[in-house]
Amino acid sequence: MEKKEEMAVFKSYLRRLMRDLQDLKKAIKEKNLEEAERLIDDLIEDTQKDIED
């Protein structure tokens, strides 16, 4: 993969991570612990899949 393509993929990953973290922060602020836990579980699952690729 070309360097430019790698950077685009990485930036896309970071944008998704930022959205997930913002959603998590909102859930915590609203004391919606079930949603916060679900978001954390999703982040863990996605990260595990990325590690295994």
C-alpha positions, 0 to 999 in steps of 0.5 A, a space after each residue: 500500500 502506498 504511503 498516501 493510501 496508508 495515511 488516508 486509512 489511518 485518518 479514517 480510523 482516527 475519525 471513527 475513533 473520535 466519533 466513538 470517544 465523543 459518543 462515550 463522553 456524552 453517554 458518561 455525562 448523561 450518566 447512561 452507563 449501559 450505553 457507555 459500557 456498550 460503546 467501550 465493548 464496541 471499541 474493545 471488539 474493534 481494536 481486537 479485530 484490528 490487532 488480529 488483521 
